[in-house]
Amino acid sequence: MFTTIIVQPLLNLLVLLYDVLGHDLGVAIIMLTVIIRVVLYPLAQSALRSQVAMQEIQPKLKALQAQHKGDREGLARATMALYRENKVNPLSSCLPVLIQLPFLIGIYWALQRVVEGQSLNLLYPFVPHPGAMNTVAFGILPLGKPSILLAVLAGGAQWWQTRMLTATRPPPAVAKGPGKDEDMMAMVNKQMAFTMPIMTVVIGIGLPAGLTLYWFVTTALQVLQQWWLLQARAKQQPSSSRSAT
């Protein structure tokens, strides 16, 4: 079922793009990535808004922790009320990863079939068979073999994407009370900012360059989407501040 729902459509779209875009598999992968990002844009945008909002309400969460110290039930109710007030879903930050995973696996299997020449039996009748596909992208990059350069680029894009989100977090207010939970959260965020890119590089080095190219391009597009969202929110905040005064 996974092959029919995910792998086969991705494979056919990839072969079709390859046929239309000058028989360059690298360009076809980039265009396929753009199409996937466009399709997933509404879900990704909603998750990004929730992630940014979570960062922005951290000072309020810290105030609630101090206010309801020792009262777990009261803190839970107040926290959920704060989430509803700011239209934040703390679980939505996992949504992009969960959605991307089937596409990542699907593209892996699709690329494997293309590289090994096994694409004929899964092609739709209206998709022209490409024959022996050229798996060297841009004339220099073998997509069936690992690429350290692309793995590093994917890791760099992952670092920048994580850094952009952590940078939106307001500086902690000076407080007299203990802030161990806040400090722990800040430490976890800082560790994730370095752990995720390193994991991306390590995993990417062992993957075919075609898959790493997809990983890099989709992360770079997510960075652009985050930048656009953060710029829009930055323009809204001064106007909302003036209206509040």
SVG drawing of the C-alpha trace seen along z (x, -y; Angstrom):
<svg xmlns="http://www.w3.org/2000/svg" viewBox="-8 -55 40 59">
<polyline fill="none" stroke="black" stroke-width="0.4" points="0.0,0.0 2.8,-2.4 4.3,-1.8 1.0,-2.5 0.1,-5.6 3.6,-7.3 6.4,-5.7 4.6,-5.2 3.2,-8.8 6.6,-10.2 8.4,-8.0 6.1,-8.9 6.3,-12.6 10.1,-12.4 10.3,-10.5 7.9,-13.0 9.9,-16.0 13.1,-14.3 11.6,-13.9 10.4,-17.6 13.4,-19.3 16.2,-18.2 16.9,-14.8 18.7,-16.2 17.8,-14.2 19.2,-16.8 16.9,-19.5 14.0,-17.0 14.6,-16.3 14.7,-20.0 11.4,-20.7 9.8,-17.6 10.9,-19.0 9.4,-22.4 6.1,-20.7 6.0,-18.7 6.6,-21.9 3.8,-23.7 1.4,-20.9 2.4,-20.8 2.6,-24.6 -0.7,-25.1 0.2,-22.4 3.8,-23.6 2.8,-27.2 0.3,-26.4 3.0,-24.4 5.6,-27.2 3.1,-29.7 2.6,-27.5 6.3,-27.0 7.0,-30.8 4.1,-31.5 5.4,-28.9 8.7,-30.7 7.0,-34.1 4.9,-33.0 7.8,-31.5 7.9,-34.5 4.2,-34.0 4.7,-30.3 7.5,-31.1 5.2,-33.5 2.5,-30.8 5.1,-28.4 6.0,-30.9 2.3,-31.7 1.2,-28.0 4.4,-26.6 3.5,-23.4 0.0,-23.2 0.4,-20.9 -3.3,-20.8 -3.7,-24.6 -0.6,-25.0 -1.9,-22.6 -5.2,-24.4 -3.6,-27.8 -1.1,-26.6 -3.9,-25.1 -5.8,-28.4 -2.7,-30.3 -2.4,-28.0 -6.0,-28.6 -5.7,-32.3 -2.7,-32.5 -4.0,-29.7 -1.0,-27.5 -0.9,-23.8 2.3,-22.5 2.1,-19.2 2.0,-20.9 5.7,-21.4 6.1,-17.6 3.7,-17.8 6.3,-18.8 8.6,-16.0 5.8,-13.4 4.6,-14.6 8.0,-14.7 9.0,-11.2 6.8,-9.3 8.0,-11.5 11.6,-11.0 11.2,-7.3 9.2,-7.4 11.8,-9.4 14.5,-7.1 12.7,-4.1 11.9,-6.0 15.5,-7.1 16.7,-3.6 14.5,-2.3 15.7,-4.9 19.3,-4.3 18.9,-0.5 16.7,-0.9 13.6,0.7 11.1,-2.1 9.4,-0.5 6.9,1.7 5.6,-1.2 5.2,-3.8 1.7,-5.0 0.6,-4.4 0.7,-8.2 4.3,-8.6 6.9,-8.0 9.5,-5.5 12.9,-7.4 15.1,-4.4 18.4,-4.4 18.2,-7.5 21.3,-9.7 21.8,-9.7 24.6,-12.3 23.1,-15.7 24.3,-18.9 26.9,-16.9 29.1,-16.5 27.2,-14.9 26.4,-11.1 23.1,-10.9 23.4,-7.2 26.5,-7.7 26.9,-9.6 28.0,-13.2 29.8,-14.8 29.2,-18.3 25.5,-17.9 25.4,-16.3 27.2,-19.4 24.9,-21.8 21.9,-19.9 23.3,-20.1 24.0,-23.8 20.5,-24.5 19.2,-22.5 21.3,-24.6 20.1,-27.8 16.5,-26.7 16.8,-25.8 18.7,-29.0 16.0,-31.2 13.4,-29.6 15.4,-29.9 16.3,-33.5 12.6,-34.4 12.5,-33.6 12.3,-36.7 15.2,-37.3 14.3,-36.0 13.0,-38.7 15.0,-39.4 13.2,-37.5 14.0,-36.9 12.4,-33.5 14.0,-30.3 13.7,-29.5 15.1,-26.0 12.4,-24.9 13.1,-27.8 16.9,-27.3 16.4,-23.6 14.2,-24.4 16.8,-26.9 19.6,-24.3 17.6,-21.7 16.9,-24.2 20.6,-25.1 21.6,-21.4 19.0,-20.7 20.4,-23.6 23.6,-21.7 22.5,-18.1 20.1,-18.1 22.5,-19.5 25.2,-17.1 22.8,-14.2 21.8,-15.5 25.4,-15.5 26.1,-12.0 23.0,-10.5 23.4,-12.4 26.9,-11.1 25.5,-7.5 22.6,-8.3 22.6,-8.6 23.3,-12.1 19.8,-12.3 18.1,-11.9 20.5,-14.4 19.8,-16.9 16.1,-16.5 16.8,-17.0 18.9,-20.1 16.4,-21.7 13.4,-21.0 15.2,-22.4 16.3,-25.5 12.7,-26.1 11.6,-25.8 14.2,-28.4 12.7,-30.8 9.2,-30.0 10.3,-30.7 12.0,-33.9 8.9,-35.2 6.7,-34.3 9.1,-36.0 9.3,-39.1 5.5,-39.3 5.1,-38.9 7.8,-41.5 5.9,-44.0 2.6,-43.2 4.1,-43.6 4.9,-47.4 1.4,-48.1 -0.3,-46.1 1.9,-47.8 0.8,-51.2 -2.9,-50.2 -2.5,-48.9 -1.2,-52.3"/>
</svg>
